[in-house]
Amino acid sequence: MNGKKPNKTKIGLHEYILYVVVTAFTLILAVPVIVVKFLAYLAGSLRAPLKSVKNFIGFLLVLFITAAGLLAFEIFVPYDIGEKTKSVMVEENNSFSSVISSLRDERILRGKPLFKAIAVITGTDKILAPGRYDFTGKVSLYKILRKFRRGDIATVLITIPEGLTVYKTAGILGRNLGIDSSVFVMRAFDTSYTRARYGFDGLEGYLYPETYRFWYGIKIDQIMKILTDEFKRRTGALFDNLPDNIESINDLVTLASIIEAEAMYDDEKPVISSVYHNRLDRKMLLQADPTVIYALGGLDRPLYYKDLKFDSPYNTYKYKGLPPGPINSPGYAAIEAALNPDKTNYLYFVADVDGRHIFSRTLREHNREKTRIKKTRRENSRR
């Protein structure tokens, strides 16, 4: 032996390509031949299924393939139910049989026994999510089952603007979701109920204004939890250090709700907040018009002088300090402004013709601005 390693035969690139081409060509020729022979075998089995065991097995294969094809057709091939959206509402305790009946009544489902069998086999009948299921256009048994398995319920985006009362919030939710707005209001003002469930003495002020995605069939308690949870999530970190003249979170939110009702522009909120903080520090009446409007149950007319005499703990023209609770649900900017007012000496403000405010340190300055604004409004009305 001379100790030399044997040389390994190397395959060239052209040889490798040739090998792949020949193999592929052989398969291309072979597959049709195999398929034709198999089909011929099945055809022969159909002509004489009992002639031999081989033919009988072929006959069974034909039956199996035919049944599988028909089954696949029923399950996967879509059929048209029309362009108009058809809906099925699934309540929390609905049985699957009642859901099938609803699908049949709406002419969404065909093949009830097959649909039910597949639902039971796949466990879909045990995992129905409550809500409204919408169907339109072309559907199939598979697509219907998939929608139920995924809990693909219809949803709607609803915006709760800043500064809405419980009553107005309930109205929006009632119109868009079909809930009973009177029940919503009743529960929102039931302090023992809201304290036990959400940790607040009533929900005025705590239904956080935001855009939410709700689902049809949602319960009132679920809506309240979503809104109050959002309030806690968005504002929780703000309440660690309250100002000296604010005794509780409820007082802070109450002040924020007044600021929200007064301000049209976010940049004015810290200044308006400073006016109320200054008045609180001086033990002055807050004299906030929105608190009187709230006490009167809301107004669709201007506030009159006689309204300021209305006796209510919410009337800040009659009673010093903050009212007992919020008068609406303020947004984040108003809450932050109540917590961190600008440093000013202002004690008064009045709305100008453009909706912005003129701030004053003294009553004389304030009255002068009021006179000027009234004159401007009269002149504008004559034009």
Long-range contacts (C-beta under 8 A, 24 or more apart in sequence): 71-114, 74-111, 74-114, 74-141, 75-114, 75-118, 75-140, 75-141, 75-142, 76-140, 76-141, 76-142, 77-140, 78-138, 78-139, 78-140, 78-143, 79-110, 79-138, 79-139, 79-140, 80-137, 80-138, 81-107, 81-108, 81-135, 81-136, 81-137, 81-138, 81-139, 82-136, 82-137, 83-136, 83-137, 84-136, 85-134, 85-135, 85-136, 86-134, 86-135, 86-136, 87-132, 87-133, 87-134, 87-135, 87-154, 88-132, 88-133, 88-135, 89-131, 89-132, 89-133, 89-216, 89-217, 90-128, 90-129, 90-130, 90-131, 90-132, 90-133, 90-153, 90-217, 91-130, 91-217, 92-130, 94-128, 94-130, 96-125, 96-128, 99-128, 99-148, 103-144, 106-135, 108-135, 108-139, 108-144, 109-141, 109-144, 111-141, 114-141, 115-141, 115-144, 115-145, 118-145, 119-145, 119-148, 122-149, 124-148, 124-149, 127-151, 129-153, 130-217, 131-215, 131-216, 131-217, 131-218, 132-215, 132-216, 132-217, 153-215, 153-216, 153-217, 154-215, 154-216, 155-213, 155-214, 155-215, 155-216, 156-213, 156-214, 156-215, 156-216, 157-211, 157-212, 157-213, 158-211, 158-212, 158-213, 158-214, 159-210, 159-211, 159-212, 160-207, 160-208, 160-209, 160-210, 160-211, 160-212, 160-227, 160-329, 161-209, 162-209, 162-260, 162-328, 162-329, 162-330, 162-331, 162-334, 163-209, 163-257, 163-260, 163-261, 163-328, 163-329, 163-330, 163-331, 163-334, 164-207, 164-209, 164-328, 164-329, 165-204, 165-294, 165-298, 165-327, 165-328, 165-329, 166-203, 166-204, 166-207, 167-298, 169-207, 169-329, 173-214, 173-223, 176-214, 177-214, 177-216, 177-218, 177-223, 178-216, 179-218, 179-220, 179-223, 180-220, 183-220, 184-220, 184-223, 184-224, 187-220, 187-221, 187-224, 188-224, 194-224, 197-221, 197-224, 197-225, 198-224, 198-225, 198-228, 199-228, 200-228, 201-250, 201-325, 202-325, 203-227, 203-228, 204-325, 204-326, 204-327, 204-328, 204-329, 205-250, 205-253, 205-254, 205-256, 205-257, 205-325, 205-326, 205-327, 205-328, 205-329, 205-330, 206-231, 206-253, 206-326, 206-329, 207-231, 207-329, 208-234, 208-235, 208-329, 209-329, 209-330, 209-331, 210-234, 231-329, 234-332, 235-332, 235-335, 238-335, 238-336, 238-339, 242-339, 243-277, 243-339, 243-341, 245-277, 245-280, 245-281, 246-338, 250-325, 250-326, 251-322, 252-335, 252-338, 252-339, 253-326, 253-330, 253-335, 253-338, 254-322, 254-323, 254-324, 254-325, 254-326, 254-327, 255-322, 255-338, 256-326, 256-330, 256-334, 256-335, 256-337, 256-338, 256-339, 257-326, 257-327, 257-328, 257-329, 257-330, 257-334, 258-286, 258-288, 258-290, 258-291, 258-327, 259-330, 259-334, 259-337, 259-338, 260-328, 260-330, 260-331, 260-334, 261-288, 261-290, 261-293, 261-327, 261-328, 262-288, 262-289, 262-290, 262-349, 262-357, 263-334, 263-357, 264-355, 264-356, 265-355, 265-356, 266-333, 268-356, 268-357, 269-333, 269-334, 269-336, 269-337, 270-337, 270-340, 270-341, 270-342, 271-341, 271-342, 271-344, 271-346, 271-349, 271-357, 271-359, 272-337, 272-349, 272-357, 273-337, 273-338, 273-340, 273-341, 273-342, 274-341, 274-342, 274-343, 274-344, 274-346, 275-344, 275-346, 275-347, 275-348, 275-349, 275-359, 276-341, 277-341, 278-344, 278-345, 278-346, 278-347, 279-347, 280-321, 280-322, 282-347, 283-320, 284-320, 284-347, 285-316, 285-317, 285-318, 285-319, 285-320, 286-316, 286-320, 286-321, 286-322, 287-316, 287-317, 288-316, 290-327, 290-328, 291-315, 291-316, 291-323, 291-327, 292-316, 292-317, 294-323, 294-327, 294-328, 353-377, 353-380
